[in-house]
Amino acid sequence: MIKLSKFQSLLPQVYIIFLLLFNSVYAAEENILIYNAASTSDMINEISNEWEKITNYRARASSSSSSSLAKQIINGAPANIYISASWLWIEELKKNNIIVPDTIKPLFENKLVLITNIKSDIKNIGEISNSRKLEELFKQYLQNNNRISIADPTHVPAGVYTKQALIKLNLWKNLNRNNMAWGGDVRRTLKFVALGNSPIGIVYYTDAIAEKNVKIIGSFNTNLHKPIHYWVAAVENFYTSTTINFLDFLTNDYSKNVYSKHGFKQIENY
């Protein structure tokens, strides 16, 4: 049996350990981890930095394809907030009771554009609403192992929207793994063209204007694919008061100005 005097001598050490544990848990409550679609990485980093200046709490962002991030959250990743470029993955998390339903809201929208390397002599073909000019371009530039760069159409939202547009244009049937290069997310897709590995590519407008080594040579009519809306939601298991405050910050005037600066458009009628 431990003598009382000996137990009392241990109290300061026990108290210090308790304080350290309490403070680490409390600190974790005050910090934020955002899982955000790759196409939003620049502006979410900008917003997170501003949040840190104002609150003195840390806001970390992890960017990848919406599908990859959703799967990580399903497997227990400790994200507080999820920002997706696709409603399908929001719906998947909601169905499994992983996100807080009342926090789901649309933030902004995007559009698809056709790009080429900044040094390319490929001419701008304007708005793409029919297949004629794009089909001619495919025939001319997707030869001799040259590939169009798109995001993986099996699960990456940018690739899914791209496939929808090309199917409507009746051009998807002309593409295969010999004349397509699939990126794991839209930023990797963009990089293929920026480095000159692909003569043309299809990415979001906001990614194209953020990369100095590419130029836009066409814009897809939005009727060719489902609306490219970005959604935000809080993750149920890591839903804290600071999470709520950061969600509010994402919809204030400062954040809306950042969205506009990076080329995103406010969603109407919500």
C-alpha positions in Angstrom: 0.0 0.0 0.0 1.3 3.5 -0.9 1.6 5.7 2.1 -0.4 9.0 2.1 2.7 11.1 2.3 4.1 9.4 -0.7 0.9 9.8 -2.6 0.8 13.5 -1.8 4.3 13.9 -3.1 3.1 12.5 -6.4 0.2 14.9 -6.7 2.2 17.7 -8.5 3.4 15.3 -11.2 -0.1 13.8 -11.6 -1.6 17.3 -11.9 1.0 18.3 -14.6 0.2 15.2 -16.6 -3.5 15.9 -16.3 -3.0 19.5 -17.5 -0.9 18.4 -20.5 -3.6 15.9 -21.5 -6.4 18.4 -21.1 -4.6 21.1 -23.0 -3.8 18.8 -25.9 -7.4 17.7 -26.2 -8.6 21.3 -25.8 -6.1 22.4 -28.5 -7.3 19.7 -30.8 -10.9 21.1 -30.3 -9.8 24.5 -31.4 -7.9 23.5 -34.5 -9.5 22.7 -37.9 -8.7 20.1 -40.6 -10.3 20.8 -44.0 -10.5 18.1 -46.6 -11.1 20.0 -49.9 -11.3 19.3 -53.6 -8.0 19.8 -55.4 -9.4 22.6 -57.5 -10.0 24.7 -54.4 -6.6 24.3 -52.8 -5.2 27.8 -53.5 -8.2 29.7 -52.2 -8.9 27.4 -49.2 -5.2 27.9 -48.2 -5.7 31.7 -48.5 -8.9 31.6 -46.4 -7.3 29.3 -43.8 -4.4 31.7 -43.4 -6.7 34.6 -42.8 -8.7 32.5 -40.3 -5.5 31.7 -38.4 -4.6 35.5 -38.2 -8.0 36.3 -36.8 -8.5 33.5 -34.4 -5.0 32.3 -33.6 -6.3 28.7 -34.2 -4.7 26.5 -36.7 -6.5 25.6 -39.9 -4.9 22.9 -42.0 -6.1 21.9 -45.5 -5.6 18.6 -47.2 -6.4 18.7 -51.0 -7.0 15.8 -53.3 -9.8 14.5 -55.5 -13.3 14.7 -53.9 -13.7 10.9 -54.2 -10.3 10.1 -52.6 -11.0 12.5 -49.7 -14.5 11.1 -49.2 -13.1 7.5 -49.0 -10.6 8.7 -46.4 -13.4 10.2 -44.3 -15.4 7.0 -44.5 -12.4 5.2 -43.2 -12.2 7.5 -40.2 -9.8 10.3 -41.2 -10.1 13.1 -38.6 -11.4 15.9 -40.9 -13.7 18.5 -39.5 -14.9 19.9 -42.8 -15.3 18.4 -46.3 -15.5 20.4 -49.5 -16.5 18.4 -52.5 -16.7 19.2 -56.2 -19.5 16.6 -56.6 -22.9 16.2 -54.9 -22.5 12.4 -55.3 -19.9 12.2 -52.6 -21.8 14.5 -50.3 -24.7 12.1 -50.8 -22.6 9.1 -50.1 -21.4 10.5 -46.8 -24.8 11.7 -45.8 -26.3 8.2 -46.6 -23.8 6.7 -44.1 -24.5 9.3 -41.4 -20.9 10.6 -41.6 -21.7 14.3 -42.1 -24.0 16.7 -40.3 -27.1 17.2 -42.6 -27.8 20.7 -41.4 -24.4 21.9 -42.4 -24.6 20.8 -46.0 -24.7 23.9 -48.3 -23.5 24.9 -51.8 -20.6 27.4 -51.9 -19.8 28.2 -55.6 -19.8 26.8 -59.1 -17.2 26.2 -61.9 -17.1 25.4 -65.6 -15.0 23.2 -67.9 -12.5 24.6 -70.4 -10.2 23.3 -73.0 -6.5 24.2 -72.5 -3.2 23.9 -74.2 0.4 24.8 -73.3 1.2 28.5 -73.3 3.7 28.0 -76.1 1.3 26.1 -78.3 0.1 27.5 -81.6 -3.4 25.8 -81.3 -6.1 28.4 -82.0 -9.0 29.3 -79.7 -12.2 27.6 -80.8 -14.5 29.6 -78.6 -17.6 28.1 -76.9 -18.0 24.4 -77.4 -21.6 23.5 -77.9 -21.3 21.1 -80.8 -18.7 18.6 -81.9 -17.4 20.1 -85.2 -14.4 22.2 -84.1 -13.4 19.9 -81.2 -13.6 16.8 -83.4 -11.3 18.5 -86.0 -8.9 19.4 -83.2 -8.9 15.8 -81.9 -8.1 14.4 -85.3 -5.2 16.9 -85.8 -3.5 16.7 -82.4 -4.3 13.2 -80.9 -2.1 11.3 -83.2 1.3 9.5 -82.8 0.8 8.7 -79.1 -0.3 12.3 -78.3 -3.0 12.3 -75.6 -5.6 14.6 -74.3 -5.3 15.1 -70.5 -8.5 14.7 -68.5 -9.1 13.8 -64.8 -9.9 10.1 -64.1 -13.6 9.8 -65.4 -14.2 6.7 -63.2 -14.4 8.7 -59.9 -12.8 12.2 -60.1 -15.6 14.9 -60.5 -13.7 16.9 -63.2 -13.3 13.7 -65.2 -16.9 12.7 -64.6 -18.1 16.1 -65.9 -15.7 15.9 -68.8 -17.0 12.4 -69.8 -20.6 13.7 -69.7 -19.8 16.6 -72.0 -17.9 14.4 -74.5 -20.7 11.8 -74.6 -23.2 14.5 -75.4 -20.9 15.8 -78.1 -20.7 12.2 -79.4 -16.9 12.3 -79.1 -16.3 10.0 -76.2 -16.4 6.9 -78.5 -13.4 8.2 -80.3 -11.2 8.2 -77.2 -9.4 5.4 -75.5 -6.4 4.8 -73.2 -4.1 5.2 -76.2 -5.1 8.8 -76.8 -6.1 9.9 -73.2 -4.0 10.6 -70.1 -5.9 10.3 -66.9 -5.0 12.5 -63.9 -5.6 11.4 -60.3 -7.1 14.8 -59.7 -7.7 18.0 -61.7 -4.4 19.6 -60.6 -2.4 16.6 -62.0 -4.4 16.8 -65.2 -3.5 20.5 -65.5 0.2 19.7 -64.9 0.3 17.3 -67.8 -0.5 20.2 -70.2 1.6 22.7 -68.3 4.7 20.5 -68.7 4.0 19.9 -72.4 3.2 16.2 -71.9 -0.2 16.5 -73.4 -1.1 18.9 -76.3 -4.6 19.6 -75.0 -6.5 19.0 -71.8 -9.9 19.6 -70.1 -9.9 21.1 -66.7 -11.9 23.6 -64.6 -11.8 27.2 -65.5 -10.4 28.2 -62.1 -7.4 25.8 -62.4 -6.6 27.0 -65.9 -6.4 30.7 -64.9 -4.2 29.7 -61.9 -1.5 28.1 -64.1 0.8 30.4 -66.0 2.0 27.7 -68.4 -1.4 27.0 -70.0 -3.9 29.0 -71.9 -7.6 28.5 -72.5 -8.6 27.7 -76.1 -12.3 26.7 -75.6 -15.1 26.8 -73.1 -17.7 24.0 -72.8 -21.4 25.0 -72.8 -22.7 24.2 -69.3 -25.7 22.3 -70.8 -23.3 19.6 -71.8 -22.9 18.3 -68.3 -24.4 18.4 -64.8 -23.9 21.6 -62.9 -20.4 21.9 -61.4 -21.4 22.9 -57.9 -19.1 22.7 -54.8 -20.6 21.6 -51.5 -19.4 21.9 -47.9 -20.4 19.9 -44.9 -19.1 19.2 -41.3 -18.0 15.7 -40.4 -20.1 14.3 -37.6 -17.3 12.7 -35.4 -15.3 15.9 -35.4 -18.1 18.5 -35.2 -16.9 21.2 -32.8 -17.8 24.8 -32.0 -14.7 25.9 -33.9 -16.0 23.8 -36.9 -19.2 25.8 -36.8 -17.3 29.1 -36.7 -15.1 28.1 -39.7 -18.2 27.1 -41.7 -19.6 30.6 -41.0 -16.3 32.1 -42.1 -16.6 30.2 -45.4 -19.7 32.1 -46.3 -18.8 35.6 -45.1 -17.9 38.5 -47.4 -14.2 38.0 -47.1 -14.4 34.4 -48.3 -16.9 35.2 -51.1 -14.4 37.8 -52.4 -11.6 35.2 -52.4 -13.9 32.8 -54.3 -14.5 35.5 -57.0 -10.9 36.4 -57.2 -10.0 32.8 -58.0 -12.6 32.6 -60.7 -15.5 30.8 -58.9 -19.0 31.9 -59.4 -21.7 32.4 -56.7 -24.5 29.8 -57.0 -27.8 31.4 -57.6 -31.3 30.4 -56.3 -30.2 28.6 -53.1 
